[in-house]
Amino acid sequence: MLTIPSELRQRFQQYGQEHVFAWWDQLDDARRKELLDQLQALNLEEIAKLYERRAERFALPDRNRIKSIDRMDPDPAAVQKFQALGVNAWRHGQVAILIVAGGQGSRLGFDHPKGMFRIGPVTQKTLFQIHAEKVLALGRRFEISIPLLIMTSPATHQETVDFFAGHQFFGLSATDISFFCQGTMPALDLATGKLLMEAPGRLFTSPNGHGGILTALVSSGLLQQLRDQGIQTLFYFQVDNPLVDVVDTVFLGGHLNQHADLSSKVLVKETPGEKLGLFVLVDGRLTIIEYSDLPDDLARQTDANGLLTFWAGNPAIHLFQLAFLERITRDKHGLPWHVARKKVPCFDAAGQLMTPKTENALKFERFIFDAFPPALSWWLAPMDRHGEFMPLKNASGPDCPETVRQGMSNLAGAWLERAGVTVPRQKNGDVAFPLEISPLFALDAAELAAKADPAWRIDGPRYFG
């Protein structure tokens, strides 16, 4: 029979958290081990300090410290140089791809990992398959094996691994794919700071945010593994955007030319209220401010040309140098924790499930963009909104399956038109029929143009694969 280690019991008593053992005698050994594993992983000193700071709120820096990002005009003279640098990095196997895929499709009414959602306009391919085929096509183009890292969460990990295995990893080698799970943080009772229990003998925990990627890369051994493989750059994006341009050698080459610690794609914000985090400079350092934190008058501020002063939106497409990530993760304090007040169902001391009607808990997350200010050098690259950004977020309205599929069809139509093919369009400019181009058929418009026949007729749904 498992017993509670005396040192562990004393530590939890010291921090006033001994209630976690209240149901010990009622648990079988499997559930006791689960609880011990949870408890031994906790840093109670850190948790106590976080609770002490519970009243702190995000403080926007003084307005005179915040500067907008200068608008960027493409430099045609640099494009060729950047492309050469980007192609060279791919050919020499210096780049790995990381997909953030820890979320479930709850807002879509889909109780599975969001990457399993079927989004292909014609084929109904899943997000996972579309991204995997891009990586496969990229590897074939440059005749290399590209390491693919997929960050999951405790809620999505096993189902994601099983999904890839059940589909033979979509043609990729299983040895080239690494699944790693982001960490978790326990929730605390808002009034007392006590650890909340999801069930007798089990803490209530939640994923520790996309900033948890950094600690997870270290704890999983993947950061060192990538270094041993000769990887120098990590291409980071989120699973819900099927239009991510993984073969953008200009983006990669510009990043390398700048000797940047990190680089990001930048989206021109269309309206003051658009829900995009914003790249700004704070004391000259690259920083992202959440759209909800930027004062309304700054969000609406315009320049002499009537354009938004704070315009540089964050679509969460980044390049990180491994050396920079190693430097960040060596900091014993790591990225800061962000505190959120939430309603969390939990078990009380009597073993009764409590369903709160008001906020009763504190949750803690880390954000990847808190790694940006320490960067000594960085580069931002403007992007084509309609060609690279169409995130799947909602069951209806903006960013819903219908709009994402139409965006994918529109991009396919634009590529076909560039290749000389006539594509019927509706009055609003959308293509008239669902169109889909497999990454294995063409990874970009140039590759499609090399294969296309201007005589092709588009008179209904069409798949090129």
C-alpha positions in Angstrom: 0.0 0.0 0.0 1.3 3.4 -1.0 2.0 5.9 1.9 2.5 9.6 1.9 6.2 10.5 2.1 6.7 12.3 5.4 8.8 15.1 3.7 5.9 15.7 1.3 3.3 15.8 4.0 5.4 18.3 6.0 6.0 20.5 3.0 2.2 20.7 2.2 1.5 21.4 5.9 4.0 24.2 5.9 2.2 25.9 3.1 -1.3 25.3 4.5 -2.2 22.8 1.7 -2.6 19.6 3.7 -6.3 19.3 2.6 -5.0 17.6 -0.5 -4.6 14.4 1.5 -8.1 14.5 3.0 -9.3 11.5 0.8 -6.1 9.5 0.9 -7.6 6.5 2.8 -10.5 6.3 0.2 -8.2 6.0 -2.8 -6.8 2.9 -4.4 -3.1 2.7 -5.1 -3.4 3.9 -8.8 -5.2 7.1 -7.7 -2.8 7.6 -4.8 0.2 7.4 -7.3 -1.6 9.9 -9.6 -2.0 12.3 -6.7 1.6 11.9 -5.5 2.9 12.5 -9.0 0.8 15.7 -9.2 2.0 16.9 -5.8 5.7 16.2 -6.2 5.7 18.3 -9.4 4.5 21.4 -7.6 6.6 24.4 -6.6 4.7 25.4 -3.5 6.9 28.5 -2.9 6.2 29.8 -6.3 2.5 29.1 -6.0 2.3 30.9 -2.7 4.1 34.0 -4.2 1.7 33.9 -7.1 -1.3 34.0 -4.7 0.2 37.0 -2.9 0.3 38.8 -6.2 -3.4 38.0 -7.0 -4.5 41.6 -6.9 -2.0 42.7 -9.4 -3.3 43.7 -12.8 -1.6 44.1 -16.1 -0.1 47.6 -16.2 0.3 49.2 -19.6 3.6 51.0 -19.8 3.6 54.8 -19.6 2.2 56.0 -22.9 5.4 58.0 -23.7 7.4 54.7 -23.6 5.2 53.0 -26.3 6.1 53.6 -29.9 4.5 52.2 -33.0 6.3 50.0 -35.5 7.3 51.8 -38.7 5.4 50.6 -41.7 7.4 48.4 -44.0 7.8 48.6 -47.8 9.1 45.5 -49.5 12.6 45.9 -50.7 12.8 44.2 -54.2 16.6 44.4 -54.1 16.8 42.3 -50.9 14.3 39.6 -52.0 16.7 37.6 -54.1 19.3 37.7 -51.3 16.8 36.6 -48.7 15.5 33.8 -50.9 19.0 32.4 -51.3 19.6 32.5 -47.6 16.3 30.8 -46.9 16.8 28.1 -49.5 20.3 27.4 -48.2 19.0 27.0 -44.6 16.3 24.5 -45.7 18.7 22.5 -47.9 21.2 22.2 -45.1 18.6 20.9 -42.7 18.9 23.8 -40.3 15.1 24.4 -39.7 12.5 22.6 -37.7 8.7 23.2 -37.6 6.7 23.5 -34.4 2.9 23.4 -34.5 1.0 24.6 -31.4 -1.9 22.2 -31.2 -2.9 22.0 -27.5 -6.5 23.3 -28.0 -9.7 21.5 -28.4 -12.4 22.6 -30.8 -14.9 23.5 -28.1 -15.9 26.7 -29.7 -16.6 24.8 -32.9 -18.8 22.3 -31.1 -16.0 19.7 -31.7 -14.9 17.8 -28.6 -11.6 16.7 -30.0 -8.2 18.3 -30.7 -8.8 21.2 -33.1 -6.2 19.8 -35.5 -8.6 16.9 -36.2 -11.3 19.2 -37.5 -12.1 18.6 -41.2 -11.6 21.8 -43.1 -10.6 20.9 -46.7 -13.1 22.7 -49.1 -13.4 19.6 -51.3 -11.7 16.7 -49.6 -12.6 17.6 -46.0 -8.9 17.0 -45.0 -8.2 17.8 -41.4 -6.0 20.7 -40.3 -3.4 18.1 -39.1 -3.3 16.5 -42.6 -3.0 19.8 -44.4 0.0 20.9 -42.2 1.6 17.4 -42.4 1.4 17.4 -46.2 3.0 20.8 -46.3 6.0 19.5 -44.2 6.2 16.4 -46.4 6.1 18.5 -49.6 8.7 20.9 -48.2 11.0 17.9 -47.4 10.7 16.5 -50.9 11.4 19.9 -52.5 14.7 20.3 -50.6 15.5 16.6 -50.3 15.7 16.5 -46.5 13.8 15.2 -43.5 12.3 18.0 -41.6 11.8 17.6 -37.8 8.2 18.3 -37.0 7.3 19.1 -33.4 3.6 19.1 -32.3 2.8 20.6 -28.9 -0.2 19.1 -27.3 -1.9 19.5 -23.9 -3.0 16.9 -21.4 -6.5 17.0 -22.9 -5.4 16.4 -26.4 -2.1 14.5 -26.3 -3.0 10.9 -26.5 -5.8 11.5 -29.1 -3.4 13.5 -31.2 -0.7 10.8 -31.1 -3.3 8.1 -31.9 -4.7 10.1 -34.8 -1.3 10.5 -36.5 -0.5 6.9 -36.0 -3.9 5.8 -37.3 -3.2 7.8 -40.5 0.3 6.5 -40.9 1.6 9.9 -40.0 0.3 11.3 -43.3 3.3 10.0 -45.2 5.9 11.5 -42.9 8.4 9.3 -41.1 7.3 8.6 -37.5 10.9 9.2 -36.4 10.7 12.8 -37.7 7.7 13.7 -35.6 7.9 14.6 -31.9 4.8 15.0 -29.8 5.3 16.9 -26.6 2.8 18.0 -24.0 2.7 21.5 -22.5 2.8 21.7 -18.7 0.0 22.4 -16.4 -0.6 24.7 -13.4 -3.0 24.1 -10.5 -5.9 26.4 -9.9 -6.2 28.2 -6.5 -9.2 29.1 -4.5 -9.6 32.9 -5.0 -10.6 33.5 -1.3 -8.1 31.3 0.5 -5.2 30.3 -1.9 -6.0 26.6 -1.3 -5.3 24.2 -4.2 -8.6 23.3 -5.8 -9.6 19.6 -6.3 -11.1 18.4 -9.5 -12.0 15.1 -7.7 -11.2 13.6 -4.4 -7.5 12.8 -4.8 -6.9 14.8 -8.0 -5.9 18.5 -8.3 -7.7 20.8 -10.7 -5.0 21.8 -13.3 -5.1 23.5 -16.6 -2.6 24.0 -19.4 0.1 26.6 -18.6 -0.3 28.7 -21.8 1.6 28.8 -25.1 4.5 30.3 -23.2 4.8 26.8 -21.6 6.3 25.7 -24.8 9.7 26.8 -23.7 9.9 24.8 -20.5 8.3 21.8 -22.2 10.9 21.9 -24.9 13.6 21.7 -22.3 12.0 19.2 -20.0 11.2 16.9 -22.9 14.8 17.0 -24.1 13.7 18.3 -27.5 15.7 21.5 -27.4 18.9 19.6 -26.9 17.8 17.0 -29.5 17.3 19.7 -32.1 20.6 21.2 -31.3 22.3 17.8 -31.7 20.6 17.5 -35.1 22.1 20.7 -36.3 18.8 22.7 -36.1 19.4 26.4 -35.7 15.9 27.9 -36.4 12.4 26.9 -35.2 9.4 27.9 -37.4 6.4 28.3 -35.0 2.7 28.6 -35.9 -0.7 27.6 -34.6 -2.7 24.6 -35.9 -5.9 26.6 -36.6 -4.4 28.5 -39.6 -4.4 26.3 -42.7 -3.0 29.0 -44.9 0.4 29.2 -43.2 3.1 29.6 -45.8 5.8 27.2 -44.6 7.9 27.6 -47.8 8.4 31.4 -47.4 12.1 31.5 -48.0 12.1 35.3 -48.0 10.8 35.3 -44.4 13.4 32.8 -43.3 16.2 34.5 -45.3 15.3 37.9 -43.9 15.4 36.5 -40.4 18.9 35.0 -41.0 20.2 38.1 -42.8 19.2 40.2 -39.8 21.0 37.7 -37.4 17.7 38.0 -35.5 16.9 36.2 -32.2 13.3 36.0 -33.4 11.2 37.2 -36.3 7.5 37.5 -36.9 5.0 37.9 -39.7 3.0 41.1 -39.4 -0.6 41.6 -40.4 -1.9 45.1 -41.2 -4.7 45.7 -38.8 -7.9 46.7 -40.7 -10.0 48.3 -38.0 -9.2 49.7 -34.5 -11.3 46.9 -32.9 -9.8 44.0 -34.8 -8.9 41.3 -32.2 -5.2 41.0 -32.9 -2.3 41.5 -30.5 -0.1 44.4 -31.6 3.6 44.7 -32.1 4.9 47.9 -30.6 8.2 49.2 -29.2 8.5 49.7 -25.5 11.8 51.5 -24.6 12.9 50.3 -28.0 12.2 46.7 -27.3 9.9 44.6 -29.4 6.7 43.9 -27.4 3.2 42.6 -28.0 0.3 44.3 -26.3 -3.1 42.5 -26.3 -5.8 44.3 -28.3 -7.9 44.4 -25.2 -5.2 46.2 -23.2 -4.5 49.0 -25.7 -6.5 52.1 -24.7 -9.2 53.0 -27.2 -7.8 56.3 -28.1 -4.4 54.7 -29.0 -6.2 52.0 -31.0 -8.0 54.6 -33.0 -5.0 57.0 -33.5 -4.1 57.6 -37.1 -1.1 59.1 -38.9 -1.0 62.0 -41.4 -2.2 59.6 -44.1 -5.3 58.5 -42.1 -3.8 55.1 -41.4 -3.8 53.4 -38.0 -0.7 54.4 -36.0 -0.7 51.1 -34.2 -1.2 48.8 -37.1 1.1 45.8 -36.8 -1.0 42.8 -35.9 0.3 39.5 -34.6 -0.9 36.4 -36.5 1.3 34.2 -34.3 3.8 33.1 -37.0 7.3 33.3 -35.7 10.9 32.2 -36.2 13.1 31.6 -33.2 16.8 30.9 -33.1 17.6 27.9 -30.9 20.4 29.8 -29.3 17.9 32.5 -28.2 15.5 29.9 -26.8 18.4 28.3 -24.9 19.3 31.7 -23.4 15.7 32.4 -22.4 15.2 29.0 -20.7 18.4 29.3 -18.7 16.8 32.2 -16.8 15.7 30.6 -13.5 12.7 32.9 -13.3 11.5 32.0 -16.8 8.6 33.9 -18.4 6.2 35.8 -16.1 2.9 34.2 -15.0 -0.3 35.9 -16.0 -3.2 35.5 -13.6 -6.9 35.1 -14.6 -10.0 34.8 -12.5 -12.3 32.0 -13.5 -15.2 29.9 -12.5 -13.9 26.4 -11.7 -16.1 23.5 -10.5 -14.4 21.8 -7.6 -14.8 19.5 -4.6 -15.1 21.0 -1.1 -13.7 19.6 2.1 -16.8 17.4 2.5 -16.3 15.8 -0.8 -19.2 17.6 -2.5 -19.0 19.0 -6.0 -19.4 22.8 -6.0 -20.5 24.6 -9.2 -19.7 28.3 -8.7 -21.9 31.0 -10.1 -19.2 33.6 -9.8 -15.4 33.7 -10.2 -13.9 31.5 -7.5 -10.5 30.5 -8.8 -7.2 31.8 -10.0 -5.6 30.2 -13.1 -2.0 30.9 -14.3 -0.6 31.0 -17.8 2.6 32.0 -19.6 2.5 33.7 -23.0 5.1 33.1 -25.7 5.2 36.8 -26.6 6.8 37.6 -23.2 10.0 36.2 -24.7 10.1 39.0 -27.2 11.4 42.0 -25.1 14.6 40.1 -24.2 15.5 39.7 -27.9 18.6 41.6 -28.8 17.7 41.6 -32.5 14.5 40.9 -34.4 12.9 41.3 -37.8 9.3 41.7 -38.9 8.0 40.7 -42.3 4.7 42.0 -43.8 2.3 39.2 -45.0 -0.6 38.8 -47.3 -3.7 38.5 -45.2 -5.8 36.6 -47.7 -2.9 34.4 -48.8 -1.5 33.4 -45.4 -4.0 34.0 -42.6 -7.4 32.4 -42.2 -7.7 31.0 -38.6 -10.5 28.7 -37.6 -12.0 29.9 -34.3 -15.8 29.9 -34.2 -18.7 27.7 -35.1 -20.4 30.6 -37.0 -19.7 34.2 -37.9 -16.1 35.4 -38.4 -13.3 32.8 -38.6 -15.9 29.9 -38.9 -15.5 26.8 -41.1 -17.5 28.4 -43.9 -15.3 31.5 -44.1 -12.1 29.4 -43.7 -13.1 27.0 -46.6 -14.0 30.0 -48.7 -10.6 31.6 -47.9 -8.8 28.4 -48.9 -10.8 28.2 -52.2 -10.1 31.9 -52.9 -6.3 31.3 -52.5 -6.5 28.3 -54.8 -8.4 30.4 -57.3 -5.8 33.2 -57.1 -3.0 30.7 -57.8 -4.9 29.2 -60.8 -5.5 32.7 -62.2 -1.8 33.5 -61.9 -1.2 30.3 -64.0 -3.6 31.6 -66.7 -6.6 29.5 -65.7 -10.0 31.2 -65.9 -11.8 30.9 -62.5 -15.5 31.8 -62.2 -16.2 34.3 -59.4 -19.2 35.5 -57.5 -20.2 39.2 -57.5 -18.4 39.7 -54.1 -15.2 38.4 -55.6 -15.2 35.0 -54.0 -14.5 32.0 -56.3 -17.8 30.4 -57.3 -16.9 26.8 -56.5 -15.0 25.0 -53.7 -11.3 24.6 -54.9 -8.5 22.8 -53.1 -4.9 22.3 -54.0 -3.0 19.6 -52.1 0.4 20.7 -50.9 1.7 17.5 -52.5 0.5 18.8 -55.9 1.7 22.4 -55.4 3.2 24.0 -52.4 3.1 27.5 -53.8 1.8 29.5 -56.8 5.0 29.0 -58.8 4.9 25.3 -58.5 1.2 25.2 -59.6 2.0 27.4 -62.6 4.7 24.9 -63.7 2.0 22.2 -63.8 -1.1 24.1 -64.8 -2.8 24.1 -68.2 -4.5 27.4 -69.0 -7.2 25.4 -70.8 -8.3 23.8 -67.6 -12.1 24.4 -67.1 -13.4 25.3 -63.6 -17.1 24.6 -63.8 -17.6 22.9 -60.4 -15.8 21.9 -57.2 -12.2 20.9 -58.1 -9.4 19.2 -56.2 -5.8 19.2 -57.4 -3.9 16.4 -55.7 
